Every structure is written in C-alpha cells, then in structure tokens.
Amino acid sequence: MKQLLVIISLSIIFFACDQTVTENQDPIEAKIDSLMNKMSLAEKIGQTAQRGTSSRVKGPLSEELITAVREGRIGSLINVMNKEYVDELQRIAVEESPNGIPLIFARDVIHGFKTIFPIPLGQAATWNPSLVKEGSRVAAIEASTYGIRWTFAPMLDIARDPRWGRIAESPGEDPYLASVLSSAYVEGFQGPDLTDPSSMVACAKHFVGYGAAEGGRDYNSAIINESLLRNVYLPPFQAALSSGAQTFMSGFNELNGVPVSGDQFILDQILRKEWGFDGFVVSDWNSVTEMIAHGYCANEKEAAMKAAIAGVDMEMTSQSYDHYLEELLKEGQIDVAHLDRMVRAILRVKFRMGLFDQPYRVDNPKAILTEDHLAKAKEAAVQSIVLLRNNEGLLPLDKRKKLAIVGPLADAPLDQLGTWIFDGDKKDSFTPLAALRQANGIGNLHVATALSHSRDLSEDKFATAIAAAKKADVVLFFGGEEAILSGEAHSRAHINLPGAQEKLINAIKRQTGKPVVLVIQAGRPIVLENISASVDAVLMAWHPGTMGGPAIVDVLFGASNPSGRLPVTWPKSVGQIPLHYNHKNTGRPADSTSFVGINDIPIAAWQSSLGNNSHYLDDGFTPLYPFGYGLSYTNFAYSSLSISNNNLSVGEELKVKFEVANTGEVRGVETAQLYIQDKFGSITRPVRELKAFKRVDLEADQRQVIEFTIHTDQLKFYNNKGELILEPGEFSVYVGSNSQATMKKDFRVK
Ligand code: BGC
C-alpha cells in the first residue's frame, strides 16, 4: 500500500512537472497551442494546401477557391497578382474563415520584381554578397506592395552542367560561393525583421540535388552519393537555414531512386532532425502527385501519404492532401500528431511574419522602380559582367571610334530581363542600343542588327551588317540567347550562339577584318568554338536585367572596369560537359605532359594506352575559362604568400597572407581567391576547393596585403557514412585570381 502511494505521488509530481515542461513558454508556440485547440480537422488540413493559378493568369479566382478560403481550407495562395483580389481574399480569410487564419501570398520573385536584376547566375558572377543582399531587399520591397510576402527563392541548386536551362537561376558550381550568396539572398528577402510588411519569407529551393539532373535534362534523375551530397549539394541550403530561411521547397527530382518530395531521409532526417529546421516545407508545383509518374507511388493517396510522412508540410497546387489526408488519418496511416506537427510549422511561420497582427498588404506604388532601385540594379549588372577576352587591349573603347552595332540582343528589351520574370516589364528595360544612343560623346553609330532574335536563321540582312562594319572602326556584336532559351524546361544540347549568329560573326570578320567585340547576353556559358577566331574581345553580360544597357555601355567605354568572375567553368565544347574545377584527381591525373592530340596519333598506331589521362583527344582537359576567371582593364600581381604555421593542431587557425598589387594604369577590383587541397583522405578529395575570397578595390599602383583565416573546422568533410570529419595530413593552400592559381604553400594538420 505504502509502495502504491509512493508511486501515485511520484506520478503526480512527474505529471505536474511534465505539464510545466510542455506548457509553452515561447509566446509564439503558446499562440499556436491555443489556435490549434480551436481548429477543426478540416481547417488543419486546409493549412497544408497551397492553391492558386498559373503565373500568367490575371483574371478573377474561381468561386470554388473563394469558398475554400472562406471555409479555412487553404493556407496559402500562389500567383494572385491583382491587388484587389489579394486584399479581398485576405479579408475573407481573416474575417470570415472559422478561426481567421491569414493566408500567405506567394510568388516566384527570383531576380527582382518590377526592377529586374541580373539572373542569379549573373549575380553570382559579382562575387559580392552585399550587392546580392541589396538586390533581394529591393525585390522584397517591391513585391510586398502587391501582397507577396513569400518568395520561392533563393534557388540554391549547385549546377555543373550548362546545358541545364535552370543553371541561369542557380548560384553556379561551387558550394562555398553558393553558400555565401545563399545567406545574402535570405537576409535580403527577409530583411532584419520578418514582421515588417516589406519583408518576404525566403524559400530555399529545390531541396535537393535538382541541379544534378542527368545530362542537364530538366526534371531528370540525380544520383549523388552521401559524401558528394553533403560536401557539395547541401551546404548552400544549410547556409540558408543558418541565415533564418523559414521555408524549404522539395524538388521535382528523384535522388538516388527516391523522389525528394517523398524522401524522409532528406526532409526529415537531415533537414529537421540534424539541422533543427522548424519552419515548413512546401512541395514544388505538383511534385507530390508527380511521384506517380516517377513510379514511386501507385496513386494520389499513396503520394499524399509518402509526402506527408517524408516531411512535405504544404502541398503546392496538386491536391492529394486535400483529397486524402483525412482518410489516411482515419485509417491510422498517418498520425494526428504528425499532422499537428505539419500545421504547427506553417502557423509558426505565419506568426513569425506577424501576419496575425498585420495580415493586410501595405501599398506603396512609389516603392516600385525607384531611382535607388534602378541604380542598384545597374550596379549589380555592372559587377556581374565578366571580361573573358580582350586581345590587344581592344577594350575599353574610345568614344570617338566609329562603331557598328550588330546582333539580335542590341535592342531586345524582353530578353535582357532573363528567365522567370513574371512581373518585370520590357517597357522599363534600358537596352544597350538605347544606352549607346543616350551616352555623351558616342556619336558614330552604324546600326544594323541584322538578326531579329537569337534564333533568326535569315541571312537576308547580312549585307547591311557587313556594310555597317565596313564604315566602322570596331564592330560591337550583341549576341546570345533569348531569355526563353534558358530557365525551367529549357535545356539545350548545343550551347553555342543559336540561329545565324555564328555565321554572321564569321562573315563580318572574313569580309571586313574589323575588330569584333562580342557582348553575350545569355542564361549560361556559351560555347565559342565556331567563332573563336573571329572575335577579339568577349564580354559576358548574362541576362543583365532592366538596367543592362547602361551597365554594358559603362563597361565597354571604361566608365566601369569589369570585375565579374565566373561562378561556373566555361567549357570549350559541349563534349567536355560536365566540367567543374573541384573535380577529383583520378589515378591518372590529367596534365599537359601526357597529352597527345588527336592528330598526333600515327595511323594504325599500336593499341596501347597513350597515357592520355582524363583527356579528350580533341579538347584536352582544360576548360576555355576556369571557375573564378575574369579579366580587368588593369593587371593584378600576387606576391609574398606566407602562412602562419605549417604544422597546425586541430582547432587552430591558419593565417594566409599575401599581397595583391594593381600593376596597370587604371583603378580596378580584383577578387582574390583562396583554395585548399586536402591531399590524401579516407575518401578521395577534390583537387582544390574554394574556401575564401575577397573583392579588393585598388587604384593604379596601389597594393594591399590580404589576410585570410582558415580554421581547421573548414578543412572538415563528410565521408560516405555521413560523418563530418577532420583528417590529419597534408594540405596545400593556393591563392590567386581564379581556380587555376599556382601560388601555393603546403601545411600539415597533426
Ligand atoms: C518551379 C519552382 C517554382 C514553382 C512555382 C515550379 O515549376 O520548379 O521553382 O517556384 O514552379 O512557380
């Protein structure tokens, strides 16, 4: 009896303690508790639904949708772009739905809203996180005036294949650069205070591996082993989370045989359990029900079950949750506690956004396309431009030169905006031709664009371009791709200049011999093999956005010195793809001493290995331009590399010091880059990995000592068991102006 009493009293004490522990002290969690207590099952399931319309629909929403909002059966709407509808729908949700839970209005605001910034791959070429942050802040300020408080950005897919159309939306091939930019995007979109009506919740997408689509074919399968996943594909997402990203999007792709929208290992084990994410996961457009086509689920009900269990909290556009969650709960296939966790995550973000206190849009038409926003967009475009070639110092141009303006992108206001801009308007674009015409002192223009768009095959106007070139000192050829040739579902097998552009460039060179400057506007690196001999200077301007024209003109004439650096390796040919700087060495590392070209092989040669290690007989092993590369109108010299310690203990820091000098005649910005090679490991390690970089602005003749600090934690890597380890051994550190930097020091970790 005494024993029983002890047990009872202990249980009472335990129960009482347990109560105090679970009673939420966090004010937001407490609010969620009290709201959840009032919500019906239908309302809870409603929070998991994101409905809406296609990005191009401007018309009224269906009665069915409006009724669903009124009944509390929708948590978020995508692509509602009419301000009055936004206001009215929010009013219905707040005033008429059972518990007045506000909606979140979402939209893809990727690289600007009305003021369009360069495509993300171009922004990555700035290597300038503060500029990227400013750009995403501008996007949030503009979009939020339309009620958009949730953007499906940043896109953080590491992309190693320029055939893939969505490389345009990506931060490029490197996990470190992508991580730095990831944080910048999140901080810019979300701003310092999520409850500020001008803040937009960020969504880290597409979690994960979408960029590894086989052959660069969109939506294709990705096979990524665990160490590669954790060392290369996951870091930008982890950075987004560390910077406060509130939502993640599960991708369309399958990863190692499991569509990620149904992958518990990715969405639950890694994201929630390992990383501690407490925001919510939204599926990509219909990606839940696409698991049927993947062959992973037999029907919609199974798709709903697998996605929910894996960790998709909100379903974008497809309605399997709406149709089947209740049934799955009744059958015990999904636990109520699991649904509660999903709903709590969604409500948590809504509370954090302050939506319950301020659900309504704050209009501010004056916040759109302001002078300040346009100036920032121009600066981003300027800094994104990469000077790839500049034979005999052809650039910058003297304004007094007579110029022939040729090519389909000289005056292509829509195309310069780039991919996936639903709200940018070509009327606001400032094209290169318009900028040339307006610039002071540039009088001698002979304009003959000759091709009406990038795919134009007509040679009818070649003669006009050649005539213009004959009258000119220099030919400015504005080539590239239309915006619609990159982006989602726009992969290309041939990534050279499309249409008759190559033919026209070669014809101009052949018939006039005039120097040709090729200005490329495109969503990806462009293979130049067919025109290489005809172009004297090459500027990569990506799709530069609203202010692309003046940015390009400033660079052409030297008002701005180009400072962009490649965020992706630029191949010589499509046959070299995939090609990325941080590859493995192999047992027979490629090098020039062992290279035998295709024409050096004797006819009927003996069939042994030539020693051609990891080479192509025709294209060798080096890219046309390496990752990190970009020229300037001045020159930079690196010297005096020293390291603080060549025998580091675990936990110590390595100071890497060197000097960069501007040895040319004009001011310029150099991006000093530091790479590390871990020479031997329990799994093989990349030939080098970017670990630090810094933009340095130097006057002519100025020099600066730069010091980077590398902590031994930065030398850790994931093995194939998913363990983050630091292995003692030999390392090299390289510094210089791109990923082929040769200045190096060796050190050990003991
Ligand atoms: C894309 C996502 C995008 C979504 C909503 C999908 O097709 O893959 O990146 O956020 O559409 O527009």
Residues whose N, C-alpha, C, O or C-beta is under 5 A from the ligand:
A	BS01	BGC	D108 F152 D284 W285
